[in-house]
Amino acid sequence: MSKSLLLMSCILIGLLVLACGKAVETNRNGNTNAATAAVPAGSPVAPPTNKNDNASVAQVGVAECDTFITAYENCVNAKVPEAARAQFRTTMTTWRTEWKKLADNPQTRPTLVNICKTHMENARTQMKAYNCTF
């Protein structure tokens, strides 16, 4: 029961992070308004925006999680409009932080494989809007 509760908690946290971000508005010319996509005060700092900085970002230490976050980050950097990227980066930072804590605990580490697989399946569906495949 505790494993399923942990899984549901992680999924709920991920969905809450996504839901709490502000929507990007477009003006009549179809341009996005970057001010509406700003990260709310108190949000975690986004990881480096340079694609080559992926190696300097802390790894979770679970192959399925690291593979998922890398694929998700590549999708965001390559295909998500710049004005909306801050929200996605905040989500990735949260995932890395929370999953690293779970990976460091021997009792919760085994649950991460399923959590990350579930997040990857959900992200595949959600990120189709940006033509991402992973």
C-alpha positions in Angstrom: 0.0 0.0 0.0 2.8 2.4 0.8 4.3 1.9 -2.7 1.1 2.8 -4.4 0.6 5.8 -2.1 4.1 7.0 -2.9 3.4 6.6 -6.6 0.2 8.5 -6.4 1.8 11.2 -4.4 4.6 11.7 -7.0 2.1 11.8 -9.8 -0.1 14.3 -8.0 2.9 16.5 -7.2 3.9 16.4 -10.9 0.4 17.3 -12.0 0.2 20.1 -9.5 3.4 21.6 -10.7 2.1 21.6 -14.2 -1.3 22.9 -13.3 0.1 25.8 -11.2 2.0 27.3 -14.1 0.5 30.3 -15.8 -0.8 29.8 -19.3 1.0 31.5 -22.2 -1.2 34.1 -23.9 -0.9 35.0 -27.5 -1.7 38.4 -29.0 -3.5 39.1 -32.3 -0.2 38.7 -34.2 0.2 35.2 -32.8 3.2 36.2 -30.7 3.5 34.8 -27.2 3.6 37.1 -24.2 6.7 36.0 -22.2 5.5 38.0 -19.1 2.6 35.6 -18.7 4.9 32.6 -18.7 7.1 33.8 -15.9 8.0 31.5 -13.0 6.1 32.4 -9.8 8.1 33.8 -6.9 9.6 31.1 -4.7 9.8 28.5 -7.5 13.0 26.4 -7.8 15.7 27.8 -10.0 15.6 26.3 -13.5 18.5 24.1 -14.7 20.9 25.5 -17.2 19.4 26.3 -20.6 22.4 25.2 -22.7 21.8 21.7 -24.0 25.5 20.9 -23.4 25.1 21.6 -19.7 23.0 18.4 -19.2 26.1 16.6 -17.8 26.5 19.2 -15.1 22.9 18.7 -13.8 22.6 16.2 -11.0 21.4 12.8 -12.0 18.8 10.9 -10.0 20.8 7.7 -10.1 18.0 5.5 -11.4 18.5 4.7 -15.1 14.7 5.0 -16.0 14.5 8.4 -14.3 17.6 9.8 -15.8 16.7 8.5 -19.3 13.2 10.1 -18.9 14.4 13.4 -17.6 17.1 13.7 -20.3 14.5 12.9 -23.1 12.0 15.3 -21.6 14.6 18.0 -21.3 15.8 17.5 -24.9 12.1 17.8 -26.1 11.6 21.0 -24.1 14.8 22.6 -25.3 14.2 21.7 -28.9 10.5 22.0 -29.4 8.7 23.9 -26.7 8.4 27.7 -27.4 10.9 29.8 -25.4 8.1 31.6 -23.6 6.7 28.4 -22.1 10.0 26.7 -21.2 10.3 28.2 -17.7 7.3 26.2 -16.6 8.7 22.9 -17.9 12.1 23.6 -16.5 10.6 24.2 -13.1 8.8 20.8 -13.3 12.1 19.1 -14.3 13.9 20.7 -11.4 11.2 19.5 -9.0 11.3 16.0 -10.4 15.1 15.8 -10.1 15.0 17.1 -6.5 12.2 14.8 -5.3 13.4 11.8 -7.1 17.0 12.2 -5.9 15.6 12.2 -2.3 13.7 9.0 -3.0 16.7 7.4 -4.7 18.9 8.3 -1.7 16.6 6.4 0.6 17.0 2.6 0.3 13.4 2.0 1.3 11.9 4.2 -1.5 14.5 3.7 -4.2 12.8 0.6 -5.7 9.6 2.5 -6.3 11.3 5.0 -8.6 11.5 2.7 -11.6 7.7 2.5 -11.8 7.2 6.2 -10.9 9.5 7.2 -13.8 8.0 4.8 -16.2 4.6 6.2 -15.4 5.8 9.8 -15.8 7.3 8.9 -19.2 4.1 7.4 -20.4 2.1 10.4 -19.3 4.6 12.8 -20.8 4.6 11.0 -24.1 0.9 11.8 -24.4 1.2 15.4 -23.1 4.2 16.3 -25.2 2.7 15.1 -28.5 1.3 18.7 -28.7 4.9 19.8 -29.2 5.7 17.0 -31.7 8.0 15.3 -29.1 8.7 11.6 -29.3 10.5 9.7 -26.6 
